Amino acid sequence: MAIIDKDDGNVLTGAAWQSVIDTVGENQDRQDYVQVYTGSGFDSSVSTTGVDTQDHELTAITSSALSSANYLVISITGTASFNTDADTEQARIEVKIQTKDVGGSYSDSLGYVYFLRSNQNDSDSDRSGTVTMTLSWIHTLTNDEKSNGVQVKLFSQSTRTNGSGGGASFTNVQSSITLK
């Protein structure tokens, strides 16, 4: 039997330590895919100077489905692209995640973050970029969300400044929620 010293003076036996490892391993292996969304509800696109913001509310997850979960792993796989014509133009594509307990009000779990953006100081006359990637965010469930159920709203925002040609866009490939 092995003994592992802890900072607070308590000790764990080898059997207790193995129990902790087994519990963590079980929780890491459990991935209940609650929702997978492949629609275009939060695709955004702008072709001239301006901003296009789109959002999509996913189906509520019931409190009974959340009984053994403490976290939501929210993943957004999307394709972002931009095309700008001059070094004074800028394009950016951002995503945001909001959550609420069922019956409550939405708030940002993850505020807008860049999915892709142009480099405004680039001296190339034609600048463009396209990327398909996955952003994963771990949301800690609140007590109200666990008690009442939770809803998730996904956003994309495409922005284009100082120009008339080119554009910026976000296209959802697949977004999902996993319970942890």
C-alpha positions as CSV (number, residue, x, y, z in Angstrom):
1,M,0.0,0.0,0.0
2,A,1.5,3.4,-1.1
3,I,1.0,6.6,0.8
4,I,0.9,10.0,-0.9
5,D,1.5,13.0,1.3
6,K,-0.8,16.0,0.7
7,D,0.0,19.6,1.6
8,D,-2.8,19.8,4.2
9,G,-1.3,16.9,6.2
10,N,-3.9,14.3,5.1
11,V,-2.7,11.2,3.4
12,L,-4.3,9.0,0.7
13,T,-3.7,5.3,0.6
14,G,-2.9,3.7,-2.7
15,A,-6.5,2.3,-2.9
16,A,-8.0,5.8,-2.2
17,W,-5.7,7.3,-4.9
18,Q,-6.8,4.7,-7.4
19,S,-10.4,5.4,-6.6
20,V,-9.8,9.1,-7.4
21,I,-8.0,8.2,-10.7
22,D,-10.9,5.8,-11.6
23,T,-13.5,8.5,-10.9
24,V,-11.7,11.1,-12.9
25,G,-11.2,8.6,-15.8
26,E,-14.9,7.7,-15.8
27,N,-15.9,11.3,-16.0
28,Q,-13.4,12.1,-18.7
29,D,-14.6,9.2,-20.9
30,R,-18.3,10.0,-20.5
31,Q,-19.3,12.2,-23.4
32,D,-23.1,12.5,-23.8
33,Y,-23.7,14.5,-27.0
34,V,-26.8,16.4,-26.1
35,Q,-27.0,18.4,-29.3
36,V,-25.3,18.7,-32.7
37,Y,-26.3,21.6,-34.9
38,T,-25.3,21.8,-38.5
39,G,-27.8,24.5,-39.6
40,S,-27.1,28.0,-40.9
41,G,-29.0,29.9,-38.3
42,F,-26.0,31.9,-37.1
43,D,-24.1,32.3,-40.4
44,S,-23.1,35.9,-41.0
45,S,-21.9,37.7,-44.1
46,V,-21.1,41.3,-45.1
47,S,-19.9,42.3,-48.5
48,T,-19.4,46.1,-48.0
49,T,-18.6,48.3,-45.1
50,G,-20.8,47.2,-42.2
51,V,-21.6,44.5,-39.6
52,D,-23.8,41.4,-39.8
53,T,-24.7,39.7,-36.6
54,Q,-26.6,36.5,-36.5
55,D,-27.6,34.1,-33.7
56,H,-29.2,30.8,-33.1
57,E,-30.9,29.5,-30.0
58,L,-30.3,25.7,-29.4
59,T,-33.0,23.5,-27.8
60,A,-33.1,23.7,-24.0
61,I,-31.4,20.9,-22.1
62,T,-33.6,19.7,-19.2
63,S,-32.6,19.7,-15.6
64,S,-33.0,15.9,-15.5
65,A,-30.4,15.6,-18.3
66,L,-28.0,17.7,-16.3
67,S,-28.3,15.8,-13.0
68,S,-24.7,14.4,-13.1
69,A,-23.1,17.2,-15.1
70,N,-21.2,20.3,-13.9
71,Y,-20.1,21.6,-17.3
72,L,-21.1,22.1,-20.8
73,V,-18.4,21.7,-23.5
74,I,-19.7,23.9,-26.3
75,S,-17.8,23.5,-29.6
76,I,-18.2,25.6,-32.7
77,T,-16.7,24.4,-36.0
78,G,-17.0,26.9,-38.7
79,T,-15.4,28.4,-41.8
80,A,-14.5,32.1,-41.7
81,S,-13.2,34.0,-44.7
82,F,-12.4,37.6,-45.6
83,N,-11.2,39.5,-48.6
84,T,-10.1,43.2,-48.4
85,D,-8.8,45.4,-51.2
86,A,-6.5,47.9,-49.6
87,D,-4.3,48.3,-46.5
88,T,-6.8,50.7,-44.9
89,E,-9.6,48.1,-44.9
90,Q,-10.2,45.6,-42.1
91,A,-12.3,42.6,-41.8
92,R,-13.0,40.5,-38.7
93,I,-15.1,37.4,-37.9
94,E,-16.1,36.8,-34.3
95,V,-18.1,34.3,-32.3
96,K,-19.9,34.5,-29.0
97,I,-21.7,32.1,-26.7
98,Q,-24.5,33.0,-24.3
99,T,-26.3,30.8,-21.8
100,K,-29.4,31.1,-19.5
101,D,-31.3,29.0,-17.1
102,V,-34.7,28.1,-18.7
103,G,-37.0,31.0,-17.9
104,G,-34.1,33.4,-17.2
105,S,-32.2,35.9,-19.2
106,Y,-29.2,35.3,-21.5
107,S,-25.7,36.4,-20.4
108,D,-22.3,36.0,-22.1
109,S,-20.6,32.8,-21.1
110,L,-17.9,33.7,-23.7
111,G,-17.9,37.2,-25.1
112,Y,-17.0,37.9,-28.7
113,V,-13.6,36.4,-29.6
114,Y,-11.9,36.5,-33.0
115,F,-12.4,33.5,-35.2
116,L,-10.4,35.2,-38.0
117,R,-9.3,38.8,-38.8
118,S,-7.3,40.7,-41.4
119,N,-4.1,42.5,-40.7
120,Q,-4.9,46.1,-41.3
121,N,-1.2,47.0,-41.7
122,D,-0.6,44.5,-44.5
123,S,0.7,46.4,-47.6
124,D,-0.7,43.8,-50.1
125,S,-3.3,45.3,-52.4
126,D,-5.5,42.1,-52.2
127,R,-5.7,40.4,-48.9
128,S,-7.7,37.4,-48.2
129,G,-7.9,34.5,-45.7
130,T,-10.0,31.4,-45.1
131,V,-9.9,29.1,-42.2
132,T,-12.0,26.2,-40.9
133,M,-11.4,25.5,-37.2
134,T,-13.1,24.5,-34.0
135,L,-13.4,26.7,-30.9
136,S,-14.3,24.8,-27.7
137,W,-15.5,26.5,-24.6
138,I,-16.2,25.0,-21.2
139,H,-19.2,26.5,-19.4
140,T,-19.6,25.9,-15.7
141,L,-23.3,25.3,-15.0
142,T,-24.9,27.6,-12.4
143,N,-27.2,26.2,-9.7
144,D,-30.2,27.8,-11.5
145,E,-29.2,26.2,-14.8
146,K,-28.9,22.8,-13.1
147,S,-32.3,23.2,-11.4
148,N,-34.2,24.7,-14.3
149,G,-32.4,23.5,-17.3
150,V,-30.1,25.4,-19.6
151,Q,-30.3,27.0,-23.0
152,V,-27.4,28.1,-25.3
153,K,-27.4,30.8,-27.9
154,L,-24.6,30.9,-30.5
155,F,-23.6,34.1,-32.3
156,S,-21.4,35.1,-35.2
157,Q,-20.5,38.6,-36.3
158,S,-18.8,39.6,-39.6
159,T,-17.5,43.1,-39.8
160,R,-16.0,45.0,-42.7
161,T,-14.5,48.6,-42.4
162,N,-13.3,51.2,-44.9
163,G,-14.0,49.5,-48.2
164,S,-16.4,48.6,-50.9
165,G,-14.9,45.4,-52.3
166,G,-14.4,42.0,-50.8
167,G,-16.3,40.9,-47.7
168,A,-16.2,38.8,-44.5
169,S,-18.3,35.8,-43.6
170,F,-18.8,33.0,-41.1
171,T,-20.4,29.6,-41.9
172,N,-21.3,27.1,-39.3
173,V,-20.1,23.6,-40.1
174,Q,-21.1,21.8,-36.9
175,S,-21.7,23.0,-33.4
176,S,-22.2,20.7,-30.4
177,I,-22.8,20.5,-26.7
178,T,-21.3,17.8,-24.6
179,L,-22.1,17.2,-20.9
180,K,-19.2,16.8,-18.5
